[in-house]
Amino acid sequence: MTDETVIADAPRRGRPPKAETPEGMVWMTVTKAGDGHISTGEHVAGVGDVTFKRGDRFLAPEASVEALEAKHYAEAD
């Protein structure tokens, strides 16, 4: 086993690599005003829609960014 093999097999340290954001999508963070107002798209029978909480991060289509920011529900990262 050479030194090069040892280095290549060593675990990575530090932050994990950033995942690529899909084309046409933007990362958003829910603000205090948006807490409980943005649906995750899930629905629980007898309870209602599941919503994002303050500080949650999610991917949103670029077309939704302006509307969410105008309402101060979320901000683009």
Secondary structure as GFF3:
##gff-version 3
##sequence-region A 1 77
A	DSSP	alpha_helix	3	9	.	.	.	ID=ss1
A	DSSP	beta_strand	25	30	.	.	.	ID=ss2
A	DSSP	beta_strand	39	44	.	.	.	ID=ss3
A	DSSP	beta_strand	48	51	.	.	.	ID=ss4
A	DSSP	beta_strand	57	61	.	.	.	ID=ss5
A	DSSP	alpha_helix	62	70	.	.	.	ID=ss6
A	DSSP	beta_strand	74	76	.	.	.	ID=ss7
###
